[in-house]
């Protein structure tokens, strides 16, 4: 999931360089949402995975 967030971030940067503001804003928004979901899932995995081992 982090890979997709980085891909959309790169798309947003390329679109911004070429002047496509709407596409850049959309791709940046998608990248931000994917990154937040990744962080939430990573924290949940660390918390619940630690309890499973004991």
C-alpha positions as CSV (number, residue, x, y, z in Angstrom):
1,X,0.0,0.0,0.0
2,X,2.9,2.3,0.7
3,X,4.1,1.6,-2.8
4,X,0.8,2.8,-4.3
5,X,1.0,6.0,-2.2
6,X,4.5,6.7,-3.5
7,X,3.4,6.0,-7.1
8,X,0.5,8.5,-6.8
9,X,2.8,11.0,-5.2
10,X,5.2,10.7,-8.1
11,X,2.3,11.1,-10.5
12,X,1.2,14.2,-8.7
13,X,4.8,15.7,-8.9
14,X,5.0,15.0,-12.6
15,X,1.5,16.4,-13.3
16,X,2.4,19.5,-11.3
17,X,5.6,20.0,-13.3
18,X,3.6,19.9,-16.6
19,X,1.0,22.3,-15.2
20,X,-1.9,19.9,-14.7
21,X,-3.1,21.3,-11.4
22,X,-6.3,19.3,-11.1
23,X,-4.7,16.0,-11.8
24,X,-1.9,16.8,-9.5
25,X,-4.3,17.7,-6.7
26,X,-6.3,14.5,-7.2
27,X,-3.2,12.3,-7.2
28,X,-1.8,14.0,-4.1
29,X,-5.1,13.5,-2.3
30,X,-5.2,9.8,-3.2
31,X,-1.6,9.4,-2.1
32,X,-2.4,11.1,1.2
33,X,-5.4,8.8,1.9
34,X,-3.3,5.7,1.0
35,X,-0.5,6.8,3.3
36,X,-2.9,7.4,6.2
37,X,-4.5,3.9,5.7
38,X,-1.0,2.4,5.6
39,X,0.0,4.0,8.8
40,X,-3.2,2.9,10.6
41,X,-2.7,-0.7,9.4
42,X,0.9,-0.7,10.3
43,X,0.3,0.5,13.9
44,X,-2.6,-2.0,14.3
45,X,-0.3,-4.8,13.0
46,X,2.5,-3.8,15.5
47,X,0.1,-3.7,18.4
48,X,-1.9,-6.8,17.7
49,X,1.2,-8.8,16.5
50,X,3.1,-8.2,19.7
51,X,0.2,-9.6,21.8
52,X,0.0,-12.8,19.7
53,X,3.6,-13.8,20.5
54,X,3.1,-14.0,24.3
